[in-house]
Amino acid sequence: MNRTEPLASLLARLRVLPVLTVDDAEQAVATSRALQAGGLQAVEITLRTPAALQAIAAVKAALPDFIVGAGTLRAAADVEAVSAAGADFGVSPGCTRELASAARNTGLSFLPGVATPSEILEGMELGFDCFKLFPAEAVGGIQLLKALAGPFEGVTFCPTGGVSTRNLQDYLALPNVICVGGSWMVQQDLLRGGQWGEVERLARESRQ
């Protein structure tokens, strides 16, 4: 990924963003290979395990053209660490001035999380117009996104949290949704069982 490409443009191309929590770097690389074989172009590796930073670096080294995002960024130090590890963009469950400033300072494309209209307004004041809606289903899902379309014309979202093959198409049909995030194709039982063929199949199904 060229870091000069607007993040909204990138997400619009991806449409589906697998959200991955890994045990180790080897697992991350194998999972990413399966996702790529299934037609997906990117993955978000969350900072929820000690292996995350090493996993980001390993995937970028093994698959240079595969887009790697870093998720669960909660502090400026997280932004700096994932940027140094080679992440193409960062994702947070929320949005603070500290996170926004760190993203600007490192040149890392940043997708802040929101759940309410007030948080969207605060994010817009910080210069953002593309947000992660999280946790999407818990805060209103499709009905909330429809309601937000009027007062927030031009603002786009990547809903994450509760998105699955059951409602994937309904989310992507909304004009203000450019991408969805989810972990249904990278469930822990599949990864720990080395079921890369099933990961590839689910990725291909999601892409189609």
N, C-alpha and C positions, 0 to 999 in steps of 0.2 A: 504493500500500500504506500502511495505517496502521501506524506503527511500534509501536503498542501490541498489535497482533495477535501472538500467540506464533508463532515461526518454524515450529515443528512443524505448527501448524494451517495455515499458509500452504503449506508444502511438500506437505502431504496434499491440498490442493486442486489444486496444480500437477501432481503425479504425474510429469511429465517436465520436466527442467530442461536446456535446451541450454547447452553450455559453449562459449563463443565467444572466439576470439583474433582480433583485428582489426588491419588495416593502418592504418585511419584512421576518423574519426568518420562520414564519409559512408557508408562500407561498413557500419558498425555500425547506422546508422539503417535502411538498405535491408534488411539482414538481419533486423532486428527487425520491420520491417513485414511481411516475408514469413512470419516465424514466427507473428506475430499473425494474419495472414490464414489460416494453416493451423490455427488453433485453439489455439495455445499462448499462455500468458499471461505468460511470463517468460523471461529470459535471464540467464546468468551471464557477465559480461565479465571475462576474466582480466587480471591485471596483468603480462602477459608481453611487452607491446610499449609503446613510448613513447606510443602513441595512446590507451591504455586510459582514462585519467581524462577526457580530452576526449570520448571515445566514450560513457562513462557519462553525462556531462552532456548530450550531444547527444541521446541516446535519450530521456532523461527529459524534455527540452524538446519533442521532436517527438511523443512518445507518452506523455503524462502518466499514463495509466492502465496502461501496460505496466510490469510489475515488473522491476526491474533489480538483479541481485546483482553483487557484485564478488568475483572469485576470486583465488587465489594471494596471499592476504594473509600476509606473513611477518614483519612488524614493526609496532609500534604506529603508526609514521608512515604505514604503508599504510592502517591502519584510519581514521586521522584524515583522510587524503587522500580516500578513497572516500566517507566520510561527507560531507565538504565538497562533493564532486562530485555528491551527490544519490542515491547508491546506497541501495536499500531494505534490503539486508542484505549481510553479508560472509561469505566462505567461505575457509577456510584448509586447506592440505594437512596441517596438524598443529595442535597446541594448546600454548600456553605461557601462563604467568601474565600476562606482558606483553600478549599479544594479548587475553586475557580482560578484563584491566583496562581496556585502551583501548576495547574494545567497550562495556563498562559506562559508561565516562566519556563516550563520544559518544552513547550511547543507540542504537547500531547493533545490530540483531539479528545474531547470529553463529553460524555453523555450523562448529565445529572439526573437523579431520580426525583420524581414528584408524586404526590398523591392527592393534592388539593389545589383549587384555584389560586389561593394565596401563595402557595409554593411555586406555581407556574409564574405568577407575577414577579416574585422575587428572583426567579431564574432569568426571566426576561430582562430585569434590571441589570443583571450581571452579563447580559449579552447573548443569552442562549435562546434558541427558538425550536430546539429539538430535544425531547426529554424521554427518559425511561419512565413509564407509568408503572409504579410498583407499590404494593403487590396488586396487580391489575384486577384479578377477579374479586379479591377481598374488598377493594375500595369502590367497586361499581362496574368494572369491566366495560363491556360494549355500551351499556346504557350511559355510563359516565362519559365515555369518549364521544358519544353522540351529543351529549349535553354541552361538552366543552367546545365543540366545533364552532358554535355561534360566537361566543365572546372571545375566542382565541383563534380567529381566522389566521391562517398562515403558520400556526404552530403545529408541529408534528410529534408523533409519539411512537415509542417502541414498547408496547405493553409486555410485561414479564411477570410471572407469578400466576399460576393456574391456567396458562395457555397450553393446549394439547391438540392432538389431531381432532378431538371432538369439536373444538371451537376455532381452530386455526383459520379456516376459510372465512368465517364470520368476522374475525378481527381484521384480516387483510383486505376485506371488502370495504372497510371504512376509509373515506378519503384522507382523514388525518392520521392514519396508521401507515407508516412506511416500512415497518419491520416488526417482527415479534421475536421475543426471546423465550427459550424454554429448555427443559432438560429431559423431555420425554424420550429422546433418541439416545441419551447418554446416561441412563439410569445406572446407579452404582452396581447393581447385580450383573448387568451386562459387562461393565468394565472389569470388575473383579473376576468374572468368569471368562474373560478373554473372548467374548462373543462378538468379534469384530464384524462378522458377516451380518449379524442382526443389526448392529449399529449402522452399517452401510445401507441395509434395506430400509431402515426407518428414516435415514437421511434422504434416501432417494424418494421415499413416499412423501416426506415433508416437502421436498423440492418440487415434486410434481403437483 
